[in-house]
Structure formats: structure tokens, C-alpha cells
Amino acid sequence: MPGFQEKILPFGEYFSTTLKVGTKKFGKLFVAFLFWILLLLIVTAICAAIVAVVAVPYLPEQLVDNPQMLLSLTAADQTYLFSLLQPVLPFLIGALLLYVFLCTIAMNVFFTSVYLITEAHIKGIKRSMGSIIGYAFKRSIPLIGTSIWLSLFYLLITAIFAALLFIVLLPSAIDISSLTTMTFEQVVSIMAEWQFVVTIVLYVVFMFFCFFYMMMYYFSIFFRIKYKAHGMKSMKMSRNITKKKKGKLFGNFLLFTLIVGVINGILTAAAAFMVQNNMFYVHYVVALLMFLLCFFVLPYSSVVFVNFDMARGPHLVSSMNPMPKCIQDEYFARRDQHILPPQGYGGASQMSLKQASPVDEIVEQLEMEFDNLAEEDVKRKE
């Protein structure tokens, strides 16, 4: 039976391996989640302290004593509050940008940790949580660069669609900004028939390009984690490794989303039924099950990437000039403790990493001794 590193696997293998990783590595996944929450709390506390030190001297005493008043401010009150904070507005904007930046780093650390946990389990590698978090921090900032490039491409597609939609709706004098407040019947009544048809076609084409783009660059973040490659290069690697497989990726993604959505829908309906029947304590149990379900489906994208990387990665990397440096392997070469029995994609017969048994070592040593004795015997005869 061919190993998983030799072919792209079907959805069933991905789904079963995802559940296996979620089950057997639940502890590490939960620790990564708790560490992410801890980072968010620390980041929030730091930025809140900065805002408090800078903004409090400019706020009315009533608002400082009772911060809940912020929830009931009128438009006039908000305008007045904004005028009070104008002298420190640049500092507050800087604090907001810092908060977004630090939260993004925390999210990248969590995402990278999930991938490293998943990859180690599939390849049968024993990897400490400390080394996982250490490498996740190391790659957290570079991931922001790839995320920015991906966002810019999405914005470009959206801008092109918005421009085409504006051209189509221009003869009807429809304000595009007001479309979100208008009902479907109001929009249709204003539009001509050809405009309605063209708008529907534009929406379909827009959604197609969004999904096509998403599948094309599905693995960009993973390549940025594993290799020393800038944002555009990691996107190119993702584009090349998904050639002729975008339809499969989309089908797998759609099926996975459908399965998880159905399970969540059933649990949500059960929770609503329990609330209606005053079964509040059982409702909390269902909510806990929905929370735990997240840990069993978290590794899915990482599982798919590990398969694509093992099946197509070596050829992809060797064909690039210059070849990207695999900094992940260099980092963990000294930190991974030992190789365990393979854990994913069908077992040991399908793994490229194998561990020599003591019997094999003894047989190899006896063969070497036999060859040495044979050579000495030949020399004596000569």
C-alpha cells in the first residue's frame, strides 16, 4: 500500500485523522488554547493600562467613576467626548494599532502551535510544548506579512467587483452605500431587468473568484511557518502545490464545513429546546460539548497541509531556484526527542519515517562480522 507521502488522500482520511489528532492530542491543543487566552488577557491589560493613563485625565469625573455610562451615551455625548479626547487622539490610535498587532501575534502563536502539534503526531514525533511555543513565537511576526498580502489581494478583488457593480447601477441612480439598508424588493423595483441579471452574474463571479483565490492560497500561511520565504514566495508555493487540486480542496472544505455545521446545528437546537423547557443546567453541558468540539476539528487544515507537503512538497521545493530554507526542520532537529510509532494516515506501513528495531540492528551487526571473517579468510588463502 503506497504511503501517504506519495499521494493526495481522500476526505475520509483527512476527517478521521483530524478526529484522531483532536482525541490523542487534546491536552496539548487545550494548553495551546489556554496560552492564547493568557496572551490575549495580558495584551488587553497592557493596552487598557496605556489608554487609562493617557485618557483618564481628559475624561469627566462621572464617567471615570462609572464607566458603564459609556454604554448609554447619546450621539451628542459621543461628539462631546470625542472633542475632549482630541489632544490625546494620536496616542489612543497608536494604542489601538498596538492592540491589534499584539492580538494578531497571539493568534499566530496559537495557529502555529496547532499545526506543529498536528504535524508531530502524524509523523510520530515526540515534541515538547516548550519547543512548540518557542518556534510559534519565532514565526508569529513573519506570518503577519503573508496575512497582509492575502488581505490586499482580497481587497483588490472586492474593489474590482465594487467598481463593476457601480458601473452597472449607475443608470438607475442607486446609491451603493444605501444597498445595505434597502430590502430586496426595493432594489429590484428600481433596477432594470438587465441590471438585475448582470448584478446576479457579478455576484456569482465574485464568489467564484473568492473561493478560487482562497483555495489557491490555502497553504500560504503554512509555508511561511515552515520555510524561510517572504509573503509573495509563500503564496507562490501554495499556488504551485495546489495545481489541479483546487476543486478537491474546495469539495473537502465544503464537506467538512457541512458536517461541522450540522453537528453544531443539532447541538444548538438541543440547547434551545432545553432552555425553553427550563433545563438550564443541561444547557450548560451542551454548550460545553460545543466548546470541546472545536478542539476535535481544529487540526483539519493542518492535516490537509501535512499530506500535501509530504506528497508534493519535496518536488516543489527542489524545483525552486533558489531553494527555500526549511527553518522548521533546522529548529526541531535538536529538540525533537525521538521517533514514535507513526500515528496518522493508516499506520506504520504508510509512513516515511521508520524506527529501526533492536533485531534489525543485531542482524546488521552479524552480517558485518560475517563479511569481515570472509575477507580475512580470502587474504589467508592468498
PARONU-885029 format. One record per residue: z, x, y of N, C-alpha, C in turn; residue number from 1. Coordinates in steps of 0.001 Angstrom, whole numbers. Each point is the difference from the previous one (the first is absolute). Example, Ala and Ser with C-alpha at 12.3 -4.5 7.8 and 13.67 -1.06 7.14 Angstrom:
REM residues 2
7800,13190,-5690,0,-890,1190,0,900,1200,1
-720,-350,1050,60,820,1190,730,-770,1090,2
This chain:
REM residues 382
0,856,-1209,0,-856,1209,0,877,1239,1
-947,-199,953,-79,854,1181,1213,-149,882,2
378,1093,662,1166,-24,870,-277,-715,1301,3
1065,-426,657,-181,-755,1240,-619,868,1076,4
98,1342,-151,-586,879,995,-1516,60,-127,5
-566,-642,-1039,-1433,68,-235,-743,-1250,453,6
710,-1062,355,-681,-1234,384,883,-835,915,7
-641,-939,708,709,-961,832,447,-1150,-898,8
1271,-335,67,582,-964,-920,-148,-1434,495,9
118,-978,-911,-62,-1416,395,1288,-457,677,10
-57,-1208,547,1138,-523,750,1243,-137,-867,11
-172,-393,-1251,1142,-178,-887,843,1250,-132,12
-652,1174,-79,726,1265,-89,763,277,1291,13
-632,-284,1121,668,208,1287,1246,-879,112,14
-158,-1265,-352,1099,-943,169,1167,334,-934,15
-321,306,-1252,1066,315,-954,711,1294,378,16
-751,990,476,615,1259,416,861,-190,1242,17
-452,-863,917,789,-303,1191,1348,-596,-382,18
-13,-954,-917,1252,-613,-448,872,1019,-733,19
-642,906,-740,758,1013,-735,684,962,970,20
-731,430,1033,594,886,1001,1135,-710,737,21
-238,-1270,381,1036,-755,694,1246,-190,-833,22
-182,-109,-1319,1156,-198,-887,750,1306,-243,23
-725,1036,-388,649,1243,-400,428,861,1186,24
-623,-195,1145,354,782,1183,589,-874,1094,25
599,-1122,-410,578,-917,980,1077,691,833,26
812,832,-639,1078,685,719,-517,877,1118,27
-1011,818,-301,-554,885,1025,-709,-793,1097,28
-722,-1050,-388,-659,-834,1001,1023,-657,920,29
1112,-433,-577,1045,-637,808,661,1011,931,30
200,1234,-494,566,1049,859,-946,297,1165,31
-1313,64,-283,-983,229,1065,40,-1128,1023,32
174,-1232,-484,95,-1153,906,1251,91,871,33
1137,322,-614,1242,128,765,-91,1114,1029,34
-657,1106,-379,-161,1108,942,-875,-425,1177,35
-1021,-800,-275,-868,-522,1061,803,-887,956,36
815,-898,-560,834,-868,832,980,830,836,37
575,1039,-622,921,875,731,-709,681,1163,38
-1214,488,-231,-766,624,1082,-273,-984,1124,39
-364,-1238,-352,-264,-1014,1027,1248,-305,816,40
1150,-58,-672,1247,-256,722,338,1136,955,41
-209,1238,-467,275,1155,857,-943,14,1204,42
-1285,-252,-272,-991,-20,1084,327,-1096,1009,43
355,-1180,-503,339,-1120,888,1227,322,845,44
995,615,-627,1220,353,739,-295,1019,1095,45
-817,1005,-309,-328,1031,992,-747,-608,1189,46
-1035,-781,-284,-804,-574,1084,793,-1044,788,47
863,-762,-693,837,-974,711,974,708,926,48
516,1137,-441,913,768,858,-725,530,1233,49
-1238,464,-187,-784,489,1140,-244,-1116,1004,50
-403,-1175,-516,-258,-1145,877,1279,-423,724,51
1128,10,-724,1270,-414,612,398,945,1132,52
-127,1296,-233,388,975,1022,-885,-114,1232,53
-1305,-226,-220,-943,-25,1118,5,-1343,729,54
59,-1121,-769,-238,-1316,601,1262,-708,469,55
1125,237,-657,1219,-764,315,396,81,1478,56
-81,1167,654,387,39,1424,-832,-911,897,57
-1189,-421,-455,-876,-828,820,89,-1482,-359,58
790,-344,-1007,89,-1384,-448,1179,-713,662,59
-116,-1325,179,1142,-771,534,1191,69,-960,60
1202,-62,565,1204,106,-823,101,-1145,-1013,61
-449,-1210,389,73,-1126,-926,-842,253,-1251,62
-1151,613,200,-892,277,-1128,552,1115,-876,63
660,972,615,596,1093,-769,1162,-518,-844,64
787,-902,568,1152,-547,-724,-422,-977,-1096,65
-1131,-668,222,-466,-992,-977,-1495,198,-263,66
-366,939,-871,-1425,280,-255,-767,-1180,-587,67
687,-993,-570,-679,-1164,-561,-714,-827,1063,68
326,241,1254,-689,-704,1086,-1484,350,35,69
-378,1136,-578,-1418,386,-34,-850,-1031,-728,70
605,-708,-962,-745,-972,-795,-300,-1279,775,71
706,-229,1076,-165,-1251,742,-534,212,1415,72
-613,1151,247,-523,273,1346,-1250,-821,269,73
-110,-519,1195,-1209,-709,413,-1042,1017,472,74
-1202,-498,311,-1070,891,467,404,666,1316,75
664,-743,870,451,565,1280,1067,1072,-240,76
905,-255,-940,1033,990,-306,-610,1282,-566,77
-1007,-162,-838,-663,1170,-590,-705,825,1072,78
-626,-700,953,-665,712,1098,1015,773,839,79
1121,-630,277,1054,663,778,567,1201,-757,80
223,-163,-1305,523,1096,-817,-983,1165,-48,81
-1278,-341,-74,-1033,1042,-15,5,777,1318,82
206,-686,1102,27,679,1296,1208,932,110,83
1114,-388,-614,1187,859,20,-216,1287,-801,84
-776,-108,-1080,-183,1145,-908,-1196,876,373,85
-704,-358,1070,-1189,787,367,295,1480,239,86
1115,384,605,254,1433,205,98,801,-1299,87
449,-636,-1073,159,727,-1276,-1041,-449,-1022,88
-1029,-717,449,-1008,-507,-928,-697,1109,-783,89
-377,1127,621,-623,1078,-795,902,504,-1126,90
1297,83,253,923,454,-1043,78,-1028,-1135,91
-11,-1291,354,69,-1048,-1021,-1275,-32,-840,92
-1148,205,639,-1255,67,-751,3,1213,-931,93
522,1123,516,113,1190,-843,917,-227,-1190,94
1108,-719,226,924,-313,-1097,-662,-902,-1030,95
-821,-945,470,-715,-882,-917,-1006,788,-850,96
-755,892,650,-964,817,-738,712,917,-1003,97
1138,551,406,780,829,-915,469,-809,-1203,98
432,-1230,261,464,-863,-1083,-1125,-295,-994,99
-1184,-322,522,-1149,-272,-883,-368,1239,-803,100
21,1161,658,-337,1256,-667,980,307,-1135,101
1294,-125,278,1013,302,-1018,-16,-1019,-1133,102
-247,-1270,317,-113,-1012,-1054,-1206,260,-891,103
-1083,478,601,-1187,341,-792,288,1161,-937,104
728,997,480,392,1122,-856,850,-499,-1167,105
954,-880,292,855,-549,-1060,-825,-758,-1033,106
-985,-774,461,-859,-742,-920,-839,950,-843,107
-510,1065,612,-796,983,-747,829,717,-1057,108
1252,280,316,894,636,-980,184,-915,-1204,109
211,-1286,248,175,-960,-1092,-1270,-123,-833,110
-1152,-125,662,-1278,-150,-701,-288,1223,-871,111
209,1190,561,-243,1234,-751,956,123,-1177,112
1243,-401,193,987,76,-1079,-403,-889,-1167,113
-482,-1207,290,-443,-908,-1069,-1156,619,-775,114
-946,604,710,-1126,645,-676,451,1158,-884,115
882,857,510,453,1164,-766,801,-413,-1226,116
806,-1040,124,749,-516,-1142,-961,-533,-1058,117
-1010,-742,446,-970,-588,-926,-811,1083,-707,118
-491,970,761,-823,1059,-595,799,812,-1007,119
1242,333,326,829,786,-908,239,-746,-1306,120
213,-1306,76,244,-774,-1215,-1245,-55,-883,121
-1171,-240,626,-1236,-116,-767,-348,1321,-682,122
212,1107,701,-334,1303,-561,1113,586,-861,123
1109,-716,-123,1084,480,-835,772,1156,589,124
101,34,1330,671,1105,682,1379,-444,463,125
1001,836,-231,1335,-272,511,106,615,1389,126
165,-869,1000,-32,430,1403,1242,-525,709,127
727,887,655,1247,-393,644,-271,-820,1257,128
961,-860,332,-136,-843,1187,49,838,1272,129
758,1081,-34,69,863,1176,-1336,631,332,130
-713,487,-1020,-1317,610,242,-1008,-1053,434,131
130,-1207,-521,-909,-1087,390,165,-324,1484,132
1239,-187,438,245,-338,1409,-366,1177,903,133
266,1229,-469,-366,1172,792,-1490,75,263,134
-814,-215,-1046,-1451,33,183,-481,-1199,812,135
660,-1152,-180,-375,-1191,766,186,227,1501,136
1095,661,376,204,340,1412,-1070,976,478,137
-368,940,-865,-995,1012,374,-1347,-629,332,138
-360,-1088,-700,-1313,-624,209,64,-1236,903,139
1172,-346,507,141,-1238,757,-784,15,1310,140
18,1126,711,-720,66,1277,-1518,105,-199,141
-500,844,-930,-1458,10,-223,-565,-1364,-364,142
768,-833,-697,-501,-1328,-368,-287,-853,1221,143
694,260,1093,-229,-780,1220,-1425,216,499,144
-500,1230,-128,-1363,290,442,-1024,-820,-753,145
122,-61,-1334,-928,-796,-794,133,-1479,343,146
1225,-473,206,212,-1406,357,-656,-338,1332,147
45,930,949,-630,-233,1304,-1511,-128,-154,148
-600,900,-792,-1441,-69,-224,-395,-1312,-678,149
755,-419,-999,-286,-1270,-673,108,-1166,977,150
1007,26,857,181,-1070,984,-1149,-29,1001,151
-466,1170,408,-1122,68,948,-1266,-602,-601,152
-226,251,-1296,-1173,-580,-643,121,-1523,-81,153
1197,-487,-316,214,-1450,-21,-224,-594,1386,154
506,670,1034,-188,-488,1367,-1476,-12,384,155
-753,994,-453,-1434,43,290,-716,-1188,-629,156
309,-297,-1261,-616,-1147,-667,366,-1300,713,157
1274,-127,383,452,-1204,692,-662,-133,1368,158
-157,1119,712,-633,-36,1324,-1464,-421,-110,159
-699,507,-1005,-1405,-380,-191,-106,-1495,-302,160
897,-489,-872,-9,-1425,-330,302,-853,1237,161
1001,410,799,364,-753,1199,-1156,-29,999,162
-719,1133,137,-1136,54,921,-1119,-940,-451,163
-290,-7,-1316,-1040,-892,-520,411,-1461,144,164
1272,-294,-239,477,-1372,152,-72,-444,1454,165
291,893,929,-98,-323,1425,-1440,-333,384,166
-945,774,-540,-1422,-256,303,-424,-1362,-538,167
476,-348,-1209,-370,-1282,-606,597,-1169,779,168
1257,135,447,686,-1095,681,-288,-63,1490,169
-702,997,543,-258,58,1441,-755,-1216,523,170
-1045,-507,-690,-714,-1186,535,879,-1244,109,171
1061,-91,-783,870,-1182,49,1145,145,993,172
83,1131,651,1046,269,998,1400,-206,-579,173
199,460,-1252,1311,-103,-645,785,1278,276,174
1198,-159,461,882,1143,227,568,454,-1351,175
-379,1211,-438,425,478,-1318,1511,82,-89,176
650,353,1106,1455,124,-20,690,-1329,-265,177
-707,-1123,262,600,-1324,-203,-272,-567,-1386,178
-746,740,-832,-330,-507,-1331,1243,-204,-854,179
1005,843,202,1213,-98,-814,813,-1252,317,180
-212,-578,1196,758,-1200,398,-791,-1285,-224,181
-1271,122,-406,-854,-1174,-200,-26,-380,-1476,182
-113,-1290,-256,-135,-468,-1368,-1422,246,-489,183
-174,-81,-1313,-1330,224,-579,-1004,-1037,505,184
439,-1252,104,-897,-1066,462,-435,228,1447,185
913,497,852,-349,281,1394,-1043,1100,107,186
158,1041,-816,-958,1104,41,-1372,-463,-470,187
-32,-761,-1102,-1276,-471,-548,-705,-940,968,188
767,-842,699,-602,-959,934,-671,700,1182,189
480,1167,376,-581,729,1127,-1206,815,-437,190
43,523,-1220,-1046,903,-487,-1241,-763,-435,191
-1158,640,165,-1240,-529,-557,-26,277,-1507,192
-889,-654,-698,-43,153,-1464,-325,1433,-397,193
-961,629,694,-374,1360,-352,1150,976,277,194
765,-281,1058,1145,857,298,1061,-97,-1096,195
222,-1217,-495,976,-178,-1079,-420,766,-1247,196
-1272,-97,-369,-504,690,-1193,103,1515,167,197
-427,494,1169,47,1451,244,1446,502,5,198
920,-789,568,1411,401,30,570,114,-1412,199
-328,-987,-856,466,55,-1386,-562,1233,-702,200
-1280,283,219,-618,1178,-618,674,1281,493,201
296,54,1308,670,1178,553,1375,199,-629,202
731,-1094,-179,1326,104,-621,-109,527,-1422,203
-983,-501,-746,-189,451,-1391,-354,1482,-28,204
-924,401,874,-403,1415,57,1181,868,431,205
782,-479,956,1167,743,476,1010,203,-1124,206
300,-1058,-750,935,113,-1111,-545,929,-1080,207
-1325,-65,-244,-604,885,-1000,171,1466,404,208
-294,302,1260,119,1382,457,1458,460,-29,209
928,-891,330,1412,381,-32,443,355,-1414,210
-364,-842,-979,379,278,-1380,-749,1221,-552,211
-1275,131,365,-786,1160,-433,609,1286,557,212
363,-35,1258,624,1160,644,1348,307,-639,213
778,-1064,-291,1316,201,-596,-116,646,-1372,214
-973,-416,-816,-174,590,-1326,-559,1417,94,215
-875,237,964,-600,1318,147,1044,1061,325,216
943,-353,849,1026,956,429,1372,-329,-598,217
-20,-613,-1169,1215,-441,-688,942,1155,-300,218
-579,1183,-288,804,1141,-440,171,1073,1080,219
-367,-293,1233,59,1012,1060,1414,543,184,220
982,-894,34,1388,428,196,463,868,-1163,221
-383,-370,-1223,415,768,-1174,-588,1415,25,222
-1259,110,399,-610,1334,80,674,836,1084,223
427,-641,1077,695,746,1056,1368,465,-500,224
616,-777,-890,1278,407,-589,-175,1208,-896,225
-1030,-16,-825,-134,1007,-1054,-675,1279,473,226
-974,-124,880,-813,1155,390,197,359,1470,227
-290,1235,304,3,446,1388,-1367,-330,586,228
-124,-1224,491,-1270,-492,527,291,-855,1228,229
-769,207,1069,215,-784,1213,-424,-1450,-218,230
209,-827,1009,-218,-1431,-153,-1395,-373,-444,231
-1029,537,654,-1374,-338,-347,-367,516,-1386,232
530,1164,-366,-319,560,-1320,637,-827,-1106,233
1227,-453,207,642,-851,-1008,-749,-1325,-144,234
-541,-520,1091,-800,-1217,-74,-1306,258,-745,235
-597,1169,207,-1223,354,-720,265,116,-1496,236
1127,587,-369,346,132,-1420,182,-1378,-629,237
640,-908,730,169,-1359,-510,-1348,-697,-136,238
-866,207,971,-1327,-628,-46,-804,500,-1198,239
104,1291,-302,-762,563,-1116,559,-412,-1358,240
1334,-71,-109,593,-289,-1308,-138,-1486,-366,241
-248,-849,992,-153,-1433,-273,-1460,-424,-114,242
-919,948,-60,-1422,-344,-135,-231,-818,-1263,243
-712,-1108,154,-366,-913,-1091,1218,-658,-653,244
1172,108,639,1206,-615,-549,701,-908,1012,245
-664,-242,1136,641,-831,1024,167,-1435,-473,246
-994,-507,-733,102,-1352,-540,1141,-128,-990,247
151,1016,-849,1105,-10,-971,1345,51,716,248
94,867,1012,1251,95,758,347,-1330,660,249
-1015,-644,588,243,-1278,670,406,-1070,-1001,250
-680,-38,-1158,349,-967,-1033,1413,207,-513,251
366,1269,-236,1364,296,-455,1027,-386,1055,252
-305,330,1266,908,-326,1105,174,-1509,123,253
-1106,-739,-119,52,-1459,120,797,-601,-1154,254
-232,501,-1213,709,-527,-1165,1488,313,80,255
318,1221,423,1407,387,133,699,-858,1054,256
-670,-199,1139,570,-831,1066,194,-1434,-468,257
-957,-498,-783,87,-1369,-503,1194,-157,-943,258
178,963,-918,1112,-77,-954,1345,47,733,259
142,960,903,1255,126,749,222,-1226,879,260
-1080,-512,598,120,-1186,840,445,-1225,-785,261
-540,-173,-1214,391,-1141,-833,1479,100,-376,262
440,1203,-390,1410,189,-360,900,-288,1194,263
-371,541,1167,790,-263,1213,-8,-1481,368,264
-1155,-656,-203,-85,-1424,295,913,-829,-889,265
39,355,-1284,877,-715,-930,1464,196,385,266
366,1252,315,1391,276,380,361,-682,1325,267
-949,-25,945,259,-665,1285,188,-1502,-189,268
-853,-598,-847,132,-1432,-276,1329,-298,-685,269
397,887,-919,1282,-187,-682,1160,96,983,270
-89,969,931,1058,152,1004,74,-1230,902,271
-1167,-522,417,-6,-1199,856,589,-1197,-737,272
-323,-138,-1277,557,-1106,-799,1521,109,-93,273
497,1213,-168,1448,197,-112,715,-294,1314,274
-628,349,1122,597,-294,1300,73,-1506,216,275
-1072,-721,-356,-11,-1448,164,1060,-683,-853,276
344,615,-1124,992,-581,-899,1372,663,144,277
204,664,1163,1296,617,327,460,1032,-1024,278
-958,695,-616,336,1057,-964,-114,1349,718,279
876,204,976,-152,1137,899,235,1330,-698,280
961,69,-892,296,1269,-651,-1143,423,-926,281
-596,-964,-682,-1157,316,-851,-1176,431,864,282
-81,-570,1190,-1071,384,937,80,1486,336,283
1198,520,153,151,1430,275,-447,847,-1194,284
212,-499,-1196,-451,712,-1203,-1523,98,-14,285
-681,-1100,350,-1469,14,51,-485,954,1080,286
670,0,1150,-370,932,1071,172,1445,-450,287
1043,258,-767,212,1344,-540,-1111,379,-975,288
-437,-953,-813,-1100,269,-935,-1286,338,757,289
-253,-713,1094,-1190,289,813,92,1395,601,290
1211,395,396,197,1338,555,-229,1071,-1068,291
535,-231,-1198,-152,973,-1084,-1448,92,-471,292
-735,-1102,107,-1407,10,-412,-803,1027,783,293
388,209,1255,-721,975,837,7,1390,-625,294
1094,380,-644,101,1339,-577,-881,154,-1238,295
-330,-1107,-656,-841,73,-1189,-1487,51,359,296
-353,-398,1219,-1407,17,398,-297,1096,1023,297
1031,652,526,-197,1070,988,-944,1110,-471,298
112,455,-1266,-805,1171,-410,-1472,-290,-251,299
-467,-1233,186,-1367,-345,-428,-1053,920,610,300
-24,122,1327,-1019,834,651,88,1450,-459,301
1216,495,-195,183,1371,-470,-541,174,-1413,302
205,-1000,-860,-518,51,-1372,-1519,93,10,303
-643,-819,832,-1467,4,81,-494,1356,502,304
667,543,1022,-437,1294,530,142,1113,-1027,305
1112,29,-743,197,1053,-1003,-1123,-26,-1019,306
-413,-1194,-417,-1103,-100,-949,-1313,520,594,307
-327,-443,1226,-1237,458,654,45,1506,235,308
1152,513,396,128,1424,287,-161,837,-1265,309
564,-458,-1109,-124,733,-1252,-1402,-104,-582,310
-658,-1156,188,-1322,-209,-579,-1114,629,833,311
105,-77,1315,-1085,457,872,409,1115,949,312
1307,193,160,486,961,980,-477,1423,-201,313
106,572,-1228,-429,1393,-186,-1447,248,393,314
-904,-901,-384,-1415,176,368,-193,-152,1499,315
719,-961,600,-116,-207,1445,446,1228,768,316
1160,558,-355,555,1147,727,-879,1234,-192,317
-481,224,-1216,-823,1189,-270,-1347,-53,704,318
-461,-1204,342,-1299,-133,674,98,152,1510,319
1208,107,526,179,95,1448,34,1465,434,320
-580,278,1165,-42,1360,534,417,-42,1476,321
1178,592,306,923,687,-913,849,-993,-794,322
504,450,-1133,828,-858,-841,1339,-258,682,323
447,-1261,43,1307,-289,614,1134,563,-845,324
1023,448,650,1152,604,-669,972,-1088,-451,325
371,40,-1288,927,-992,-548,1434,468,254,326
519,-347,1162,1337,462,373,1089,-712,-803,327
-312,-1163,-540,997,-702,-810,320,789,-1271,328
-1045,473,-696,226,776,-1226,734,1301,296,329
-327,629,1123,677,1246,371,1485,-253,279,330
295,-1103,660,1382,-307,354,838,-280,-1243,331
-538,-778,-919,783,-417,-1162,-103,966,-1182,332
-849,1018,98,-123,955,-1107,1326,689,-281,333
788,264,1020,1289,682,-163,1164,-977,-124,334
-272,-1300,205,1097,-959,45,21,-968,-1174,335
-1162,-313,-564,-18,-867,-1182,673,730,-1153,336
946,-651,-633,850,692,-962,-691,241,-1330,337
-528,-1042,-606,-700,189,-1269,-865,-1224,-284,338
-830,150,-1013,-901,-1078,-372,643,-869,-1065,339
-2,-1304,241,519,-973,-952,-1160,-619,-768,340
271,-785,-1052,-1099,-698,-679,-748,-885,977,341
-1338,-46,-46,-791,-811,928,437,-1456,-21,342
-39,-638,1177,585,-1325,138,-994,-1094,362,343
-1210,325,383,-855,-1063,520,-1363,-44,-636,344
-694,-1110,202,-1375,-180,-413,-208,217,-1498,345
877,-480,-845,-270,-16,-1426,666,1069,-808,346
785,899,617,786,927,-805,-540,1390,-60,347
546,797,-945,-259,1425,-37,-1433,326,-330,348
-679,-830,-787,-1374,303,-380,-940,-91,1173,349
453,-606,1118,-868,-180,1150,405,880,1166,350
843,954,-209,467,821,1103,-614,1386,-72,351
-223,577,1167,-529,1361,46,1118,1023,-61,352
1242,-420,324,1122,912,-40,685,-115,-1349,353
92,1092,-752,590,-25,-1321,1061,1071,-97,354
1014,-269,-796,1103,936,-154,-57,586,-1407,355
-37,1320,-97,-71,653,-1298,1312,-181,-751,356
-109,-373,-1283,1202,-216,-804,472,1326,-574,357
1273,124,-455,502,1231,-612,-779,384,-1247,358
-471,-986,-761,-778,298,-1214,-1296,713,356,359
-683,-492,1057,-1244,649,429,248,1438,410,360
1097,261,691,304,1367,423,266,908,-1205,361
701,-513,-1017,273,811,-1201,-1285,312,-745,362
-879,-1004,-153,-1283,224,-687,-831,1026,742,363
-47,-93,1329,-778,962,791,546,1419,-155,364
1328,136,-23,606,1323,-170,-309,588,-1374,365
38,-823,-1074,-328,469,-1354,-1461,443,-93,366
-898,-749,672,-1421,379,-5,-197,1361,658,367
715,234,1122,-105,1298,667,518,1121,-892,368
1120,-220,-710,537,1019,-907,-975,284,-1140,369
-632,-1053,-522,-964,178,-1081,-1200,823,467,370
-482,-287,1227,-1133,771,533,372,1462,175,371
1208,288,449,436,1398,168,72,730,-1341,372
527,-663,-1036,73,624,-1329,-1387,266,-558,373
-939,-909,247,-1371,181,-484,-659,1192,672,374
220,154,1314,-582,1143,709,571,1315,-504,375
1328,64,-269,617,1222,-518,-530,339,-1393,376
-230,-1018,-808,-531,241,-1348,-1407,578,61,377
-819,-485,925,-1365,511,160,30,1457,442,378
881,331,898,96,1379,500,434,959,-1122,379
924,-417,-895,429,844,-1095,-1126,275,-975,380
-821,-997,-254,-1126,181,-916,-1023,951,576,381
-167,-18,1313,-966,886,626,506,1449,-58,382
